[in-house]
C-alpha cells in the first residue's frame, strides 16, 4: 500500500517504512525503529544526521 501524508505524526503511527523526498530525490529511507518524527523532519528539510558533514 502506498500512503502519502504531510502529517509527520500520522506517518510515524501508520507506517512501518517511510521514504522521504527532498528536492525531487529520496533523501531518506526509514524503517522500523528509525521511523521517528525527528528523522522524518530532518530528511524533509534536507538536513544531515548529527555528526555527518553537510
N, C-alpha and C positions, 0 to 999 in steps of 0.2 A: 504494500500500500504506500503510495506517495502522498505525503501530507505537507502542506505549506502553511506557515504561520509567521507573523511578525511578532507574536506574543511569546517572548522567551520563556516565562514560567509555564506556559501551556506546552511548549516543546519539551521542557525538562520532564514534565509529568506524563506525557503521552508517548514519547519516542524512546526507542532503545538505541537508535543510531541517528545522528544528525550530520548533514553536510551543510556547511556554511559557505555562502558565496560572498566574495568581496571583489569589486572592480571587474566583474564578469568571469571570475575564475573561482574554483573551490579553494577557500583559504583554510578550511579545517574539516576533517572527518573525525567526528567524536563518537565513541561508543561506550556502553556500559557505564562504569564509574566516572568516565571522563565527561559525560554529558552533565554540564552544570551551567547555571545562569552566567557565571563569570567567564567560563571558557567560551560560550557562545557569543557573548557580548564582545569579548576581546577579539575573536575572529571576525565578527561582523564589522568591527571598526578598523580592521586591518592591523591591529596591534600584534606584537610578538609575545611569546611566552616570556615570563620573567627570567632574566639571565641570558636570554638569547640576543644576539646582535640584531640591530634594526636593518 
